[in-house]
Amino acid sequence: MKGRGLFLPLAILSPILIATGGIVYAISGEMGTLPLSLIWIGLLTLLVLFYTYFPELRRFITKRSTRYAFNTAIMSMVFLVIIVLIGVMSVKYKVRVDLTENSRYTPSPQTVKILKSLKNDMEVIAFYRSDERTRQTMYDLLNEYSYYSSNFNFRFVDPDRNPAEAVKYGITSYRTTLLNYGDKKEVVGTESESRLTNAMIRLVSDEVKTIYFIKGHGEKKISSMKNDGYGQVREIIEKENHKVRELALTNVKQVPEDAAVLVISGPRVDFLQGELDKVSNYINRGGRVLFMLDPGSPEGLVNYLAGFGFELGGDLIIDKLSQVYGANYLTPVVVEYHEKHPVTRDFEVATFFPAARSVHIREEPSKGSFNIAKTSENSWSITGDLNEDNLEFDPEKHQQGPINVVSVTVIEILGNTENEEKGDKGGESIKKWGKIVVTGDSDFPSNTHMKLAGNKDFFLNMLYWLAEENMLISIRKKEPGLTPVMLTATQGKFVFWLSVIIVPSLVLMVGIGVTAKRRRGV
């Protein structure tokens, strides 16, 4: 045993040699003669130790306490491996839950839809100082975008530390984000999802489409910021990469070729026959028209739309359910949507239609005819004058809800190839499609009512379906607002006494009691 005791220093020398060899390799970066020799000598001394003390090692290993310790070590290693695997999987596969009101920290469905439609890489460069207060906000926003699309790549550049990069892209101010997509570029100046998403829309859009609003018959004004104007919705349409123009049909020979959609919003005077002919010619060229006709609209347009299968009632819808939401009973709430039509397929937000009439079309899905938005069962429609008798439902006089207020149809048009248009009748026929949407109210997208629940999104979705921009049919992000807690006088006093008087008093009394008890113990 004394002879073998001379080998005990090897127990210290062996791991030192192996560790030294590993450190030398880490520093030099290559397995040269020195690190290889140190590791080899360390392993040989370790082998000598095992051979010399094999009986002791065997007795130690066969002890019950050693087996228990070994099992514990194995279980600990398995537990650590599981924790590591869970960590790795959590990085690759994430599940996020946003519990804030209006999902403040989650991108809107529209943003997600655009991100998932990216076909090529989008490079995003955010120019922020390292100590910029809003840098983290922008990082969180961009990181959230990249979660939904592998084609969305971003990086941050500090203009102070890397001025050459800023000069290269022509950036002259902090808090500036540059988006590159193909040969297109857009610049965003603040940490705003709406501005960032609108910039993406401009980048991915192949063309800027023009939406014409008809004027000359008392329609809603797209430039007006008054209560009944369309100024706010016009700003939104333009931000989402569209042109908005007014059009007087009496001043043109035909609807312009670049018209993606015609909007007729609440006319008070009937159209001339020549104007209606121009609208018909536009539809027959594959045009798309949105008619928004209030109760009491000119009968000429009602009869015109009857030719396409639309039935507009000479009625007014009453809905006392709207009073629950702070509106009056002349503002029916639409809560039922067609689940198969693109405009309303994923739409589940209530919309409000002030002073609306009924609209109906015979549903033929094969021909694209649908009734897509209906009021609740608590509503009813009346004809004639509005009086006290009509404010209570009477099954003998009134039509009970649900009542449809929005209908759509698709007009199949047989177009021709270029040869036939030039006079060659042998050209092969191809199909074109015109689209018509009719609503029984024109006030729901006005400045006053646009922010009510889903009014804005519903109006824009109809426009973009007509313009064949299904990527933009979605629910947009709501602007975050304050969420104050409103307390009554009694509730306020209760919170004050609980937090300022009762809880501190209890803590103080417990402290005094503990101190007194310790002193008595001494």
NUVOKOL-525034 format. One record per residue (C-alpha): residue in one letter; residue number from 1; x, y, z. Coordinates in pm, whole numbers. Each point is the difference from the previous one (the first is absolute). Example, Ala and Ser with C-alpha at 12.3 -4.5 7.8 and 13.67 -1.06 7.14 Angstrom:
# residues 2
residu | num | xx | yy | zz
A | 1 | 1230 | -450 | 780
S | 2 | 137 | 344 | -66
# end
This chain:
# residues 522
residu | num | xx | yy | zz
M | 1 | 0 | 0 | 0
K | 2 | 289 | 236 | 74
G | 3 | 142 | -62 | -347
R | 4 | -329 | 68 | -157
G | 5 | -30 | 321 | 202
L | 6 | 275 | 145 | -213
F | 7 | -245 | 2 | -291
L | 8 | -249 | 228 | 180
P | 9 | 154 | 322 | -141
L | 10 | -93 | -135 | -343
A | 11 | -366 | 52 | 95
I | 12 | 69 | 373 | 4
L | 13 | 253 | 8 | -284
S | 14 | -214 | -190 | -253
P | 15 | -297 | 243 | -25
I | 16 | 241 | 297 | 8
L | 17 | 189 | -136 | -304
I | 18 | -322 | -70 | -193
A | 19 | -144 | 345 | 85
T | 20 | 329 | 172 | -94
G | 21 | 6 | -178 | -335
G | 22 | -358 | 108 | -68
I | 23 | 78 | 365 | 88
V | 24 | 304 | 4 | -228
Y | 25 | -211 | -140 | -285
A | 26 | -273 | 263 | 61
I | 27 | 256 | 282 | -11
S | 28 | 206 | -121 | -297
G | 29 | -295 | -124 | -201
E | 30 | 175 | -316 | -116
M | 31 | 87 | -338 | 150
G | 32 | 380 | 32 | -8
T | 33 | 271 | -205 | 167
L | 34 | -20 | 175 | 339
P | 35 | -376 | -28 | 68
L | 36 | -9 | -353 | -142
S | 37 | 292 | -108 | 224
L | 38 | -155 | 153 | 312
I | 39 | -336 | -167 | -60
W | 40 | 166 | -335 | -82
I | 41 | 219 | 3 | 314
G | 42 | -303 | 95 | 210
L | 43 | -201 | -293 | -138
L | 44 | 291 | -243 | 63
T | 45 | 34 | 112 | 363
L | 46 | -377 | -37 | 40
L | 47 | 26 | -356 | -136
V | 48 | 282 | -79 | 244
L | 49 | -214 | 128 | 286
F | 50 | -294 | -219 | -102
Y | 51 | 226 | -308 | -21
T | 52 | 173 | 69 | 332
Y | 53 | -317 | 69 | 200
F | 54 | -233 | -238 | -184
P | 55 | -96 | -204 | 314
E | 56 | -88 | 315 | 192
L | 57 | -191 | 138 | -296
R | 58 | -195 | -327 | -34
R | 59 | -93 | -3 | 368
F | 60 | -100 | 366 | -22
I | 61 | -216 | -57 | -304
T | 62 | -176 | -305 | 149
K | 63 | -100 | 188 | 316
R | 64 | -371 | 74 | 40
S | 65 | 60 | 371 | 57
T | 66 | 204 | 20 | -320
R | 67 | -278 | -167 | -201
Y | 68 | -254 | 246 | 142
A | 69 | 230 | 292 | -78
F | 70 | 58 | -134 | -351
N | 71 | -376 | -37 | -60
T | 72 | -56 | 354 | 129
A | 73 | 271 | 131 | -231
I | 74 | -157 | -182 | -298
M | 75 | -347 | 137 | 81
S | 76 | 142 | 350 | 40
M | 77 | 169 | -25 | -338
V | 78 | -324 | -124 | -162
F | 79 | -189 | 289 | 161
L | 80 | 256 | 251 | -129
V | 81 | -19 | -149 | -350
I | 82 | -382 | 34 | 6
I | 83 | 28 | 364 | 114
V | 84 | 247 | 72 | -281
L | 85 | -226 | -166 | -259
I | 86 | -299 | 199 | 124
G | 87 | 206 | 320 | -28
V | 88 | 109 | -85 | -355
M | 89 | -356 | -85 | -106
S | 90 | -138 | 317 | 159
V | 91 | 234 | 205 | -218
K | 92 | -114 | -173 | -319
Y | 93 | -367 | -59 | 84
K | 94 | -167 | 290 | 181
V | 95 | -350 | 48 | 131
R | 96 | -91 | 357 | 92
V | 97 | -304 | 123 | 187
D | 98 | -83 | 371 | 3
L | 99 | -230 | 74 | 294
T | 100 | -14 | 377 | -52
E | 101 | -320 | 173 | -111
N | 102 | -27 | 16 | -381
S | 103 | 314 | -225 | -23
R | 104 | 227 | 303 | 21
Y | 105 | 324 | -200 | -38
T | 106 | -118 | -227 | -281
P | 107 | 15 | 101 | -369
S | 108 | -337 | 49 | -165
P | 109 | -141 | -274 | -226
Q | 110 | 69 | 230 | -296
T | 111 | 370 | 25 | 93
V | 112 | 27 | -376 | 46
K | 113 | -172 | -58 | -335
I | 114 | 246 | 226 | -182
L | 115 | 301 | -153 | 175
K | 116 | -106 | -351 | -99
S | 117 | -49 | 113 | -361
L | 118 | 363 | 113 | -39
K | 119 | 148 | -195 | -292
N | 120 | 349 | 149 | 21
D | 121 | 229 | 120 | 277
M | 122 | -77 | 339 | 152
E | 123 | 302 | 168 | 157
V | 124 | -71 | 244 | 282
I | 125 | 272 | 226 | 143
A | 126 | -80 | 203 | 309
F | 127 | 231 | 297 | 62
Y | 128 | -3 | 59 | 375
R | 129 | 261 | 109 | 249
S | 130 | 94 | -273 | 248
D | 131 | -130 | 211 | 288
E | 132 | -316 | 112 | -183
R | 133 | -297 | -22 | 238
T | 134 | -239 | -133 | -267
R | 135 | 245 | -251 | -146
Q | 136 | -141 | -288 | 204
T | 137 | -354 | 83 | -112
M | 138 | 102 | -21 | -365
Y | 139 | 198 | -318 | 62
D | 140 | -302 | -167 | 160
L | 141 | -219 | 104 | -294
L | 142 | 241 | -124 | -266
N | 143 | 67 | -320 | 192
E | 144 | -375 | -64 | 10
Y | 145 | -18 | 47 | -378
S | 146 | 286 | -243 | -60
Y | 147 | -183 | -263 | 207
Y | 148 | -273 | -23 | -265
S | 149 | 224 | -8 | -310
S | 150 | 344 | -147 | -63
N | 151 | 31 | 246 | -291
F | 152 | -11 | 297 | 237
N | 153 | 358 | 75 | 110
F | 154 | 108 | 297 | 208
R | 155 | 311 | 146 | 159
F | 156 | 91 | 312 | 194
V | 157 | 268 | 252 | -92
D | 158 | 136 | 270 | 230
P | 159 | 62 | 304 | -227
D | 160 | 256 | 140 | 248
R | 161 | 210 | -317 | 0
N | 162 | -53 | -86 | -364
P | 163 | -53 | 326 | -191
A | 164 | 104 | -158 | -328
E | 165 | -306 | -225 | 11
A | 166 | -228 | 299 | 53
V | 167 | 162 | 191 | -287
K | 168 | -30 | -306 | -225
Y | 169 | -380 | -4 | 38
G | 170 | -43 | 378 | 16
I | 171 | -121 | 2 | 362
T | 172 | 38 | 338 | 168
S | 173 | -197 | -38 | 325
Y | 174 | -33 | -238 | 292
R | 175 | -305 | -222 | 60
T | 176 | -25 | -74 | -371
T | 177 | -83 | -345 | -138
L | 178 | 74 | -96 | -361
L | 179 | -190 | -281 | -175
N | 180 | 145 | -158 | -316
Y | 181 | -205 | -238 | -214
G | 182 | 138 | -78 | -342
D | 183 | 86 | 332 | -161
K | 184 | -250 | 195 | 215
K | 185 | 75 | 194 | 317
E | 186 | -214 | 158 | 272
V | 187 | 95 | 202 | 308
V | 188 | -190 | 2 | 331
G | 189 | 69 | 263 | 262
T | 190 | -164 | -128 | 321
E | 191 | -73 | -320 | 191
S | 192 | -350 | -51 | -142
E | 193 | -148 | -326 | -124
S | 194 | -248 | 179 | -227
R | 195 | 275 | 201 | -171
L | 196 | 228 | -302 | -29
T | 197 | -275 | -215 | -147
N | 198 | -110 | 273 | -241
A | 199 | 360 | 27 | -120
M | 200 | 1 | -377 | -60
I | 201 | -324 | 29 | -197
R | 202 | 158 | 260 | -227
L | 203 | 301 | -227 | -54
V | 204 | -188 | -320 | -80
S | 205 | -266 | 165 | -218
D | 206 | 72 | -33 | -369
E | 207 | -203 | 308 | -90
V | 208 | -177 | 295 | 159
K | 209 | -371 | -40 | -67
T | 210 | -240 | 292 | -26
I | 211 | -336 | 10 | 174
Y | 212 | -249 | 252 | -138
F | 213 | -278 | 152 | 208
I | 214 | -287 | 129 | -213
K | 215 | -111 | 358 | 64
G | 216 | -269 | 233 | -133
H | 217 | -306 | -154 | 166
G | 218 | 44 | 107 | 364
E | 219 | 232 | -289 | 89
K | 220 | 225 | -8 | 306
K | 221 | 311 | 214 | -47
I | 222 | 332 | -179 | 19
S | 223 | 184 | 320 | 90
S | 224 | -229 | 101 | 285
M | 225 | 99 | -47 | 365
K | 226 | -353 | 85 | 118
N | 227 | -214 | -260 | 173
D | 228 | -156 | -133 | -321
G | 229 | 319 | 25 | -209
Y | 230 | 237 | -274 | -116
G | 231 | 325 | 184 | 73
Q | 232 | 133 | -251 | 255
V | 233 | -71 | -308 | -206
R | 234 | 161 | 169 | -301
E | 235 | 321 | 47 | 200
I | 236 | 1 | -369 | 91
I | 237 | -52 | -110 | -361
E | 238 | 286 | 221 | -118
K | 239 | 231 | -126 | 276
E | 240 | -65 | -353 | -121
N | 241 | 147 | 85 | -341
H | 242 | -304 | 108 | -199
K | 243 | -100 | 313 | -184
V | 244 | -334 | 160 | 81
R | 245 | -166 | 223 | -259
E | 246 | -338 | 165 | -51
L | 247 | -180 | -52 | -328
A | 248 | -289 | 190 | -159
L | 249 | -154 | -232 | -258
T | 250 | -145 | 293 | -195
N | 251 | 353 | 125 | -76
V | 252 | 140 | -319 | -153
K | 253 | -84 | -217 | -298
Q | 254 | 52 | -317 | 200
V | 255 | 131 | -117 | 335
P | 256 | 383 | 29 | -7
E | 257 | 194 | -313 | -92
D | 258 | 202 | 16 | 323
A | 259 | -311 | -20 | 222
A | 260 | 41 | -298 | 233
V | 261 | -328 | 74 | 182
L | 262 | -286 | 248 | -33
V | 263 | -168 | 111 | 324
I | 264 | -348 | 155 | 0
S | 265 | -54 | 121 | 356
G | 266 | -342 | 125 | 106
P | 267 | -119 | 199 | -305
R | 268 | -300 | 228 | 59
V | 269 | -74 | 76 | -366
D | 270 | -73 | -258 | -266
F | 271 | 254 | -86 | -272
L | 272 | -63 | 98 | -359
Q | 273 | -52 | -286 | -240
G | 274 | 328 | 84 | -172
E | 275 | 183 | -31 | 332
L | 276 | -157 | -338 | 69
D | 277 | 103 | -115 | -348
K | 278 | 360 | 92 | 80
V | 279 | -17 | -201 | 323
S | 280 | -146 | -297 | -192
N | 281 | 272 | 21 | -265
Y | 282 | 259 | 3 | 278
I | 283 | -151 | -312 | 159
N | 284 | -14 | -171 | -339
R | 285 | 375 | 64 | -35
G | 286 | 54 | -192 | 323
G | 287 | -38 | 301 | 229
R | 288 | -84 | -4 | 370
V | 289 | -252 | 229 | 171
L | 290 | -98 | 60 | 363
F | 291 | -352 | 146 | 38
M | 292 | -88 | 143 | 343
L | 293 | -362 | 111 | -4
D | 294 | -173 | 147 | 305
P | 295 | -375 | -24 | 70
G | 296 | -177 | 238 | -233
S | 297 | 270 | -17 | -271
P | 298 | -103 | 86 | -356
E | 299 | -227 | -262 | -153
G | 300 | 194 | 5 | -326
L | 301 | 299 | -172 | 162
V | 302 | -230 | -245 | 182
N | 303 | -156 | -101 | -332
Y | 304 | 343 | -12 | -165
L | 305 | 131 | -247 | 261
A | 306 | -316 | -209 | -34
G | 307 | 130 | -84 | -347
F | 308 | 292 | -179 | 166
G | 309 | -227 | -188 | 243
F | 310 | 21 | 232 | 302
E | 311 | -311 | 80 | 202
L | 312 | 26 | 317 | 211
G | 313 | -284 | 37 | 243
G | 314 | -179 | 329 | 53
D | 315 | 33 | -54 | 372
L | 316 | 196 | 103 | 308
I | 317 | 158 | -244 | 246
I | 318 | -65 | 34 | 375
D | 319 | 234 | -171 | 247
K | 320 | -29 | 66 | 373
L | 321 | 303 | -222 | 63
S | 322 | 217 | 288 | -122
Q | 323 | -96 | 201 | 309
V | 324 | 206 | -244 | 206
Y | 325 | 307 | 120 | -193
G | 326 | -78 | 369 | 43
A | 327 | -164 | 50 | -341
N | 328 | -365 | 82 | -73
Y | 329 | -265 | -242 | -119
L | 330 | 39 | 122 | -360
T | 331 | 352 | -147 | -14
P | 332 | -39 | -375 | -56
V | 333 | 285 | -223 | 113
V | 334 | 127 | -255 | -252
V | 335 | 114 | -315 | 177
E | 336 | -58 | -273 | -260
Y | 337 | 235 | -37 | -298
H | 338 | 23 | -244 | -287
E | 339 | 269 | -253 | 86
K | 340 | 99 | -90 | -355
H | 341 | 34 | 338 | -169
P | 342 | 355 | 147 | -7
V | 343 | -112 | 336 | 146
T | 344 | -152 | -153 | 313
R | 345 | 161 | -344 | 25
D | 346 | 218 | 87 | 301
F | 347 | -195 | 306 | 111
E | 348 | -149 | -29 | 348
V | 349 | -23 | 364 | 114
A | 350 | -333 | 178 | 39
T | 351 | -74 | 288 | -238
F | 352 | -246 | 287 | 32
F | 353 | -210 | 140 | -287
P | 354 | -170 | 331 | 90
A | 355 | -343 | 39 | -164
A | 356 | 18 | -306 | -224
R | 357 | -238 | -163 | -246
S | 358 | -27 | -367 | -93
V | 359 | 189 | -144 | -299
H | 360 | -57 | -345 | -144
I | 361 | 105 | -215 | -294
R | 362 | -89 | -356 | -88
E | 363 | 294 | -202 | 123
E | 364 | 171 | -202 | -270
P | 365 | 353 | -94 | 111
S | 366 | 84 | -139 | -344
K | 367 | -65 | 346 | -145
G | 368 | 163 | 192 | 283
S | 369 | -320 | 142 | 149
F | 370 | -1 | 22 | 382
N | 371 | -172 | 183 | 284
I | 372 | 299 | 56 | 227
A | 373 | -103 | 218 | 297
K | 374 | -314 | -27 | 214
T | 375 | -135 | 170 | 309
S | 376 | -98 | -186 | 317
E | 377 | -329 | -179 | 68
N | 378 | -99 | 288 | 228
S | 379 | -27 | 242 | -293
W | 380 | -290 | 70 | -232
S | 381 | -74 | 219 | -301
I | 382 | -281 | 251 | -40
T | 383 | -153 | 170 | -301
G | 384 | -162 | 339 | -5
D | 385 | 50 | 272 | 258
L | 386 | 196 | -52 | 319
N | 387 | -231 | 43 | 304
E | 388 | -55 | -134 | 350
D | 389 | -199 | -298 | -130
N | 390 | 302 | -124 | -198
L | 391 | 237 | 7 | 298
E | 392 | -147 | -327 | 127
F | 393 | 5 | -313 | -213
D | 394 | -333 | -100 | -150
P | 395 | 8 | -330 | -196
E | 396 | -298 | 109 | -208
K | 397 | 162 | 323 | -121
H | 398 | 374 | -56 | 23
Q | 399 | 256 | -238 | -146
Q | 400 | 200 | -165 | 273
G | 401 | 379 | -41 | -20
P | 402 | 252 | -118 | -94
I | 403 | -11 | 252 | -283
N | 404 | 270 | 12 | -265
V | 405 | 169 | 336 | -68
V | 406 | 286 | -97 | -237
S | 407 | -16 | -213 | -314
V | 408 | 248 | -83 | -276
T | 409 | -8 | -153 | -343
V | 410 | 243 | -84 | -279
I | 411 | -86 | 77 | -362
E | 412 | 141 | -246 | -251
I | 413 | 109 | 173 | -320
L | 414 | 117 | -174 | -314
G | 415 | 305 | 193 | -112
N | 416 | 212 | -69 | -303
T | 417 | 360 | -25 | -95
E | 418 | 184 | 286 | -165
N | 419 | -59 | -148 | -346
E | 420 | -379 | 18 | 40
E | 421 | 18 | 352 | 139
K | 422 | 181 | 97 | -318
G | 423 | -270 | -156 | -217
D | 424 | 111 | -364 | -21
K | 425 | -311 | -193 | 106
G | 426 | 203 | -317 | 24
G | 427 | 153 | 112 | 327
E | 428 | -38 | -231 | 295
S | 429 | -250 | 119 | 265
I | 430 | 124 | 55 | 354
K | 431 | -197 | 75 | 315
K | 432 | 0 | 332 | 183
W | 433 | -175 | 86 | 321
G | 434 | -167 | 313 | 126
K | 435 | -78 | 41 | 368
I | 436 | -273 | 193 | 181
V | 437 | -43 | 57 | 373
V | 438 | -312 | 174 | 134
T | 439 | -45 | 127 | 357
G | 440 | -314 | 149 | 155
D | 441 | 190 | 284 | 167
S | 442 | 277 | 245 | -90
D | 443 | 71 | 147 | 345
F | 444 | 180 | -294 | 162
P | 445 | 347 | 93 | -141
S | 446 | -45 | 375 | 65
N | 447 | 227 | 195 | 234
T | 448 | -250 | -31 | 285
H | 449 | -62 | -374 | -21
M | 450 | 319 | -136 | -156
K | 451 | 157 | -89 | 338
L | 452 | -305 | -190 | 124
A | 453 | 102 | -364 | 49
G | 454 | 63 | -155 | -344
N | 455 | -140 | 275 | -228
K | 456 | 335 | 107 | -143
D | 457 | 121 | -354 | -65
F | 458 | -327 | -109 | -156
F | 459 | -3 | 294 | -243
L | 460 | 365 | -48 | -98
N | 461 | -47 | -375 | -44
M | 462 | -282 | 62 | -247
L | 463 | 218 | 244 | -194
Y | 464 | 297 | -233 | -14
W | 465 | -212 | -299 | -102
L | 466 | -133 | 206 | -287
A | 467 | 353 | 110 | -89
E | 468 | 120 | -364 | 14
E | 469 | 243 | 64 | 279
N | 470 | -91 | -290 | 227
M | 471 | 329 | 37 | 186
L | 472 | -138 | 318 | 158
I | 473 | -331 | -154 | 108
S | 474 | 45 | -30 | 373
I | 475 | -48 | 168 | 338
R | 476 | 238 | 286 | 60
K | 477 | 186 | 91 | 314
K | 478 | -190 | 211 | 250
E | 479 | 191 | 295 | 132
P | 480 | 98 | -62 | 364
G | 481 | -176 | 224 | 241
L | 482 | -26 | 60 | 371
T | 483 | -183 | -263 | 205
P | 484 | -86 | 181 | 322
V | 485 | -166 | -173 | 293
M | 486 | -320 | 188 | 83
L | 487 | -89 | -23 | 370
T | 488 | -309 | 119 | 182
A | 489 | 35 | 215 | 313
T | 490 | -58 | -306 | 222
Q | 491 | 254 | -209 | -191
G | 492 | 255 | 283 | 20
K | 493 | -39 | 26 | 378
F | 494 | 33 | -378 | 34
V | 495 | 325 | -4 | -200
F | 496 | 135 | 292 | 205
W | 497 | -78 | -157 | 339
L | 498 | 126 | -343 | -106
S | 499 | 332 | 114 | -152
V | 500 | 78 | 307 | 212
I | 501 | -148 | -79 | 344
I | 502 | -85 | -367 | 59
V | 503 | 293 | -188 | -160
P | 504 | 275 | 234 | 135
S | 505 | -162 | -8 | 346
L | 506 | -1 | -380 | 6
V | 507 | 365 | -12 | -108
L | 508 | 89 | 254 | 272
M | 509 | -185 | -194 | 273
V | 510 | 162 | -331 | -101
G | 511 | 341 | 165 | 14
I | 512 | -66 | 146 | 345
G | 513 | -122 | -339 | 126
V | 514 | 306 | -187 | -131
T | 515 | 234 | 258 | 156
A | 516 | -176 | -18 | 339
K | 517 | 10 | -380 | 1
R | 518 | 374 | -5 | -71
R | 519 | 67 | 246 | 283
R | 520 | -196 | -214 | 246
G | 521 | 198 | -300 | -111
V | 522 | 326 | 181 | 80
# end
